[in-house]
Amino acid sequence: MKGILFLCVANSARSQIAEGIARSLAPAGMKVWSAGSRPTQVRPEAIAVLAEVGIDISHHRSKAVGEIPAAEVDTVVTLCEEEECPLFLGQATRLHWGLPDPAAVQGTEAERLEAFRATRHELRRRIEALLA
């Protein structure tokens, strides 16, 4: 892989967490992006749960898929579960990891953070396997 793109709708939670983890694990020279079909803003919970494991995404912003250099992407991972995933029209290997959106979890702050931690854990497991 030379460039990997993580896609979901808002580019606020799952794809941002995936980008942060992948950047921390990727070999030198590999490019990593995240984007969404309807970008909003990075969720503070995503920033917080990655900070817990030493990954800083506080400078990230939500991006539209059209902002990503398609010619540099050879692997696309869609992360949508219940919503319709965005399309990537470039030439790439496509993987689908349908994960629940932690941003949709209602409840206390502790319950919401736990949902984001579960997403972080699952994404780390899958990204480690992908990069192995």
Solvent accessible surface area in square Angstrom, and as a share of the most:
residue,aa,sasa,rsa
1,M,100,0.45
2,K,113,0.48
3,G,0,0.00
4,I,2,0.01
5,L,0,0.00
6,F,0,0.00
7,L,0,0.00
8,C,4,0.02
9,V,16,0.09
10,A,28,0.21
11,N,0,0.00
12,S,9,0.06
13,A,2,0.02
14,R,5,0.02
15,S,0,0.00
16,Q,0,0.00
17,I,0,0.00
18,A,0,0.00
19,E,4,0.02
20,G,2,0.02
21,I,0,0.00
22,A,2,0.02
23,R,124,0.45
24,S,62,0.40
25,L,62,0.31
26,A,23,0.18
27,P,83,0.52
28,A,112,0.86
29,G,75,0.72
30,M,24,0.11
31,K,99,0.42
32,V,4,0.02
33,W,33,0.12
34,S,0,0.00
35,A,0,0.00
36,G,0,0.00
37,S,51,0.33
38,R,163,0.60
39,P,51,0.32
40,T,93,0.54
41,Q,129,0.58
42,V,18,0.10
43,R,64,0.23
44,P,89,0.56
45,E,18,0.08
46,A,0,0.00
47,I,51,0.26
48,A,41,0.31
49,V,0,0.00
50,L,0,0.00
51,A,61,0.47
52,E,91,0.41
53,V,64,0.37
54,G,71,0.68
55,I,19,0.10
56,D,94,0.49
57,I,1,0.01
58,S,70,0.45
59,H,138,0.62
60,H,28,0.13
61,R,140,0.51
62,S,15,0.10
63,K,28,0.12
64,A,35,0.27
65,V,39,0.22
66,G,73,0.71
67,E,88,0.39
68,I,12,0.06
69,P,54,0.34
70,A,46,0.35
71,A,94,0.73
72,E,62,0.28
73,V,3,0.02
74,D,42,0.22
75,T,7,0.04
76,V,2,0.01
77,V,0,0.00
78,T,22,0.13
79,L,0,0.00
80,C,1,0.01
81,E,94,0.42
82,E,112,0.50
83,E,50,0.23
84,E,156,0.70
85,C,33,0.20
86,P,12,0.08
87,L,142,0.70
88,F,15,0.06
89,L,161,0.80
90,G,18,0.18
91,Q,169,0.75
92,A,26,0.20
93,T,85,0.49
94,R,127,0.46
95,L,57,0.28
96,H,111,0.49
97,W,30,0.10
98,G,29,0.28
99,L,11,0.05
100,P,83,0.52
101,D,31,0.16
102,P,4,0.02
103,A,22,0.17
104,A,65,0.51
105,V,51,0.29
106,Q,152,0.68
107,G,41,0.40
108,T,81,0.47
109,E,112,0.50
110,A,70,0.54
111,E,92,0.41
112,R,68,0.25
113,L,29,0.14
114,E,97,0.43
115,A,21,0.16
116,F,0,0.00
117,R,68,0.25
118,A,59,0.46
119,T,12,0.07
120,R,38,0.14
121,H,125,0.56
122,E,38,0.17
123,L,0,0.00
124,R,67,0.24
125,R,127,0.46
126,R,63,0.23
127,I,1,0.01
128,E,83,0.37
129,A,70,0.54
130,L,47,0.23
131,L,45,0.22
132,A,121,0.93
